[in-house]
């Protein structure tokens, strides 16, 4: 995502602080010749519009929720990783009463270490905090408006206990966000998390971004490539269709549910935004982008009705935007490399070319070597 930000797809001055060096876990030979579709460092130019649609869609849902509640609410990002939404919302004067993030303790330790070292990240937190110093340990930061918690989402009692210790308020309207998180949990585990979210708050909204249409040939290739690399999508059976995604939410306590695949969401982008992003790069091999976006979706559910409204009111109406027409290349059929690797999500797989399946490139981060327990900020 850092590259997309650097060339102007959207504005995020904070993502640069969370960009860690990545290396291939194993060499990958590319059998097909270079293409004009490839950008710097072997990136595929159609990656960025996909990133943009995801960021725009989730951002629009968050802002709609904040508007409907007049920011008198809380947001809980489950599996947040190195997300920068807290800082973006502060800059836009759209912070909720409190913003929570939850992820594995190892991930939280890395994020807290970065915040400690980077004043552009730590100062906004201190500005909102009423005490002279901000105490945090290796797996927790708790301030007046922002909390980062190390916990396993599969352990609901532990998750709830840690959130309550950081002053989670079950009476406040609450937005819960998951991005490519539930698919790594078993259907039972994700159902437990969704049911807990529905039963814990009087008024709430749940937003989920992940795979869809995984039973067709393209989806099967995605799953096969990941399994060869010991990366199992434990919850992939829920990703059969938009209907199965919606049914999971409805059957676990949510009252209204809507869902769109990312191509439909692209049709809802403002025409001015579409024109702007299409002017940033020449986009080729657009059939790959279109097929990939048809295999990811955005679902949102609500409960506690009247204050939030229902259905698609959270997203703008279709504007008729579509992918620009582009000439086909003469590139030979696969295997093709894949360079999408944010949060280890398998959303970087290419369509089948000819009779040979796509090839997945696995990317891992270097081991974190920072201190396990950063000193208090402001001390």
DADA-V698921 format. One record per residue. SS is DSSP state (H for helix, E for strand, C for the rest). PHI is phi in degrees with one decimal (NA if undefined). Layout:
ss=SS phi=PHI
ss=SS phi=PHI
//
This chain:
ss=C phi=NA
ss=H phi=-59.8
ss=H phi=-64.7
ss=H phi=-59.7
ss=H phi=-65.7
ss=H phi=-65.0
ss=C phi=-101.9
ss=C phi=102.4
ss=C phi=-63.6
ss=C phi=-153.5
ss=C phi=-98.8
ss=C phi=-151.6
ss=C phi=-73.8
ss=C phi=-103.0
ss=H phi=-63.7
ss=H phi=-60.0
ss=H phi=-76.2
ss=H phi=-110.2
ss=C phi=-91.5
ss=C phi=-98.1
ss=C phi=-65.3
ss=E phi=-121.2
ss=E phi=-135.7
ss=E phi=-69.2
ss=C phi=-73.1
ss=C phi=-156.6
ss=C phi=-63.8
ss=C phi=-134.8
ss=C phi=-84.4
ss=C phi=-102.7
ss=C phi=-83.8
ss=C phi=-92.0
ss=C phi=-69.3
ss=C phi=-58.2
ss=C phi=-125.0
ss=C phi=-65.7
ss=C phi=-71.2
ss=E phi=-82.8
ss=C phi=-103.3
ss=H phi=-57.7
ss=H phi=58.7
ss=H phi=76.9
ss=C phi=-70.4
ss=E phi=-96.1
ss=C phi=-66.0
ss=C phi=-84.8
ss=H phi=-62.4
ss=H phi=-63.5
ss=H phi=-59.5
ss=H phi=-65.5
ss=H phi=-58.0
ss=H phi=-60.7
ss=H phi=-60.5
ss=H phi=-64.7
ss=H phi=-63.5
ss=H phi=-65.0
ss=H phi=-63.0
ss=H phi=-65.7
ss=H phi=-61.9
ss=H phi=-66.9
ss=H phi=-65.4
ss=H phi=-61.7
ss=H phi=-67.5
ss=H phi=-63.0
ss=H phi=-63.8
ss=H phi=-63.7
ss=H phi=-66.2
ss=H phi=-65.9
ss=H phi=-99.7
ss=C phi=54.4
ss=C phi=67.0
ss=C phi=-88.2
ss=E phi=-162.6
ss=E phi=-134.6
ss=E phi=-119.8
ss=E phi=-123.4
ss=E phi=-95.1
ss=E phi=-95.0
ss=C phi=80.3
ss=C phi=-72.7
ss=C phi=58.0
ss=C phi=-99.1
ss=C phi=-58.7
ss=C phi=-114.7
ss=H phi=-58.9
ss=H phi=-54.4
ss=H phi=-69.8
ss=H phi=-63.3
ss=H phi=-64.6
ss=H phi=-62.3
ss=H phi=-60.9
ss=C phi=-91.5
ss=C phi=56.2
ss=C phi=-126.5
ss=C phi=-68.4
ss=C phi=-73.5
ss=C phi=-57.3
ss=E phi=-154.3
ss=E phi=-116.8
ss=E phi=-110.8
ss=E phi=-129.2
ss=E phi=-131.6
ss=E phi=-159.7
ss=C phi=-56.1
ss=H phi=-52.7
ss=H phi=-62.0
ss=H phi=-68.3
ss=H phi=-62.6
ss=H phi=-58.5
ss=H phi=-63.9
ss=H phi=-66.4
ss=H phi=-63.9
ss=H phi=-62.0
ss=H phi=-65.1
ss=H phi=-59.7
ss=H phi=-59.4
ss=H phi=-84.4
ss=C phi=-114.3
ss=H phi=-54.1
ss=H phi=-60.6
ss=H phi=-93.8
ss=H phi=-76.5
ss=H phi=-62.7
ss=H phi=-59.9
ss=H phi=-69.2
ss=H phi=-64.1
ss=H phi=-61.8
ss=C phi=-94.2
ss=C phi=-101.1
ss=C phi=-87.8
ss=C phi=-96.8
ss=C phi=-68.3
ss=C phi=-124.2
ss=E phi=-115.7
ss=C phi=-83.9
ss=E phi=-152.9
ss=E phi=-107.8
ss=C phi=-65.4
ss=C phi=-123.3
ss=E phi=-155.5
ss=E phi=-130.3
ss=E phi=-135.3
ss=C phi=-120.0
ss=C phi=-61.9
ss=C phi=-116.7
ss=E phi=-145.9
ss=E phi=-135.8
ss=E phi=-121.8
ss=E phi=-125.0
ss=E phi=-90.1
ss=C phi=-159.5
ss=C phi=-96.4
ss=C phi=-65.3
ss=C phi=-80.3
ss=C phi=-103.1
ss=H phi=-63.2
ss=H phi=-58.3
ss=H phi=-65.0
ss=H phi=-59.1
ss=H phi=-63.9
ss=H phi=-60.8
ss=H phi=-69.1
ss=H phi=-64.8
ss=H phi=-67.2
ss=H phi=-64.2
ss=C phi=-96.8
ss=C phi=69.7
ss=C phi=-63.1
ss=C phi=-112.5
ss=C phi=-72.2
ss=C phi=-87.3
ss=C phi=-80.4
ss=E phi=-55.4
ss=E phi=-130.4
ss=E phi=-106.4
ss=E phi=-111.9
ss=E phi=-125.9
ss=E phi=-131.6
ss=E phi=-126.9
ss=C phi=50.1
ss=C phi=-118.8
ss=H phi=-62.1
ss=H phi=-65.4
ss=H phi=-90.5
ss=C phi=-105.9
ss=C phi=-66.9
ss=H phi=-54.5
ss=H phi=-66.2
ss=H phi=-65.5
ss=H phi=-67.6
ss=H phi=-62.9
ss=H phi=-62.8
ss=H phi=-66.3
ss=H phi=-65.4
ss=H phi=-66.2
ss=H phi=-59.8
ss=H phi=-62.1
ss=H phi=-70.0
ss=H phi=-88.1
ss=H phi=-87.8
ss=C phi=-123.8
ss=C phi=-66.2
ss=C phi=-127.3
ss=E phi=-155.7
ss=E phi=-138.3
ss=E phi=-122.8
ss=E phi=-116.5
ss=E phi=-132.4
ss=E phi=-117.0
ss=E phi=-170.0
ss=E phi=-70.5
ss=C phi=-152.2
ss=C phi=56.7
ss=C phi=-84.0
ss=C phi=-94.1
ss=C phi=-83.1
ss=H phi=-61.9
ss=H phi=-61.3
ss=H phi=-63.4
ss=H phi=-62.6
ss=H phi=-64.3
ss=H phi=-56.9
ss=H phi=-65.9
ss=H phi=-61.3
ss=H phi=-61.0
ss=H phi=-70.9
ss=H phi=-65.2
ss=H phi=-62.9
ss=C phi=-107.4
ss=C phi=56.0
ss=C phi=-120.8
ss=C phi=-98.8
ss=C phi=-87.6
ss=C phi=-63.5
ss=C phi=-108.9
ss=H phi=-66.6
ss=H phi=-65.8
ss=H phi=-77.5
ss=H phi=-92.6
ss=H phi=-67.6
ss=C phi=-161.2
ss=H phi=-62.0
ss=H phi=-64.9
ss=H phi=-67.6
ss=H phi=-64.5
ss=H phi=-68.4
ss=H phi=-64.0
ss=H phi=-58.7
ss=H phi=-71.9
ss=H phi=-64.8
ss=C phi=-80.0
ss=C phi=-122.5
ss=C phi=104.6
ss=C phi=-91.4
ss=C phi=-91.6
ss=E phi=-130.1
ss=E phi=-138.9
ss=E phi=-132.2
ss=E phi=-155.7
ss=E phi=-140.4
ss=E phi=-79.4
ss=H phi=-72.2
ss=H phi=-70.6
ss=H phi=-65.8
ss=H phi=-62.5
ss=H phi=-59.2
ss=C phi=-68.8
ss=C phi=-97.0
ss=C phi=-67.8
ss=C phi=-58.5
ss=H phi=-58.0
ss=H phi=-63.7
ss=H phi=-69.5
ss=H phi=-61.0
ss=H phi=-61.8
ss=H phi=-65.5
ss=H phi=-71.7
ss=H phi=-71.4
ss=C phi=-84.0
ss=C phi=-76.8
ss=C phi=-145.0
ss=C phi=-78.7
ss=C phi=-100.6
ss=C phi=-123.9
ss=C phi=53.6
ss=H phi=-71.1
ss=H phi=-64.1
ss=H phi=-68.0
ss=H phi=-61.2
ss=H phi=-62.8
ss=H phi=-68.6
ss=H phi=-63.1
ss=H phi=-67.3
ss=C phi=-75.3
ss=C phi=-110.4
ss=E phi=-133.1
ss=E phi=-143.4
ss=E phi=-123.4
ss=E phi=-118.1
ss=E phi=-143.5
ss=E phi=-132.3
ss=E phi=-132.1
ss=E phi=-147.7
ss=C phi=86.7
ss=H phi=23.2
ss=H phi=-61.3
ss=H phi=-69.0
ss=C phi=-92.5
ss=C phi=80.5
ss=C phi=-137.7
ss=H phi=60.3
ss=H phi=-80.6
ss=H phi=-62.2
ss=H phi=-78.9
ss=C phi=-119.4
ss=C phi=-66.8
ss=C phi=-69.8
ss=C phi=-56.5
ss=C phi=-105.3
ss=C phi=86.4
ss=C phi=-64.4
ss=C phi=-145.0
ss=C phi=-66.6
ss=C phi=-65.9
ss=C phi=-73.2
ss=C phi=-143.4
ss=C phi=-67.7
ss=C phi=-77.1
ss=C phi=-88.0
ss=C phi=-100.0
ss=C phi=-63.5
ss=C phi=-70.7
ss=C phi=-66.3
ss=C phi=-25.3
ss=C phi=-73.4
ss=C phi=-111.1
ss=C phi=-80.9
ss=C phi=-138.4
ss=C phi=-118.5
ss=C phi=-80.5
ss=C phi=-149.4
ss=H phi=-83.4
ss=H phi=55.2
ss=H phi=57.2
ss=C phi=-81.0
ss=C phi=-84.2
ss=C phi=-94.6
ss=C phi=-119.8
ss=C phi=-104.9
ss=C phi=-102.2
ss=C phi=-70.4
ss=C phi=-68.2
ss=E phi=-115.3
ss=C phi=62.8
ss=C phi=-113.4
ss=E phi=-106.1
ss=C phi=-70.9
ss=C phi=-67.0
ss=C phi=-113.2
ss=C phi=-96.1
ss=C phi=-101.1
ss=C phi=-95.0
ss=E phi=-121.4
ss=E phi=-128.3
ss=E phi=-90.4
ss=C phi=-63.6
ss=C phi=-57.1
ss=C phi=-76.0
ss=C phi=-117.4
ss=C phi=-73.7
ss=C phi=-67.1
ss=C phi=-70.3
ss=C phi=-137.1
ss=C phi=-60.8
ss=C phi=-70.0
ss=C phi=-59.5
ss=E phi=-70.5
ss=C phi=86.1
ss=C phi=-81.1
//
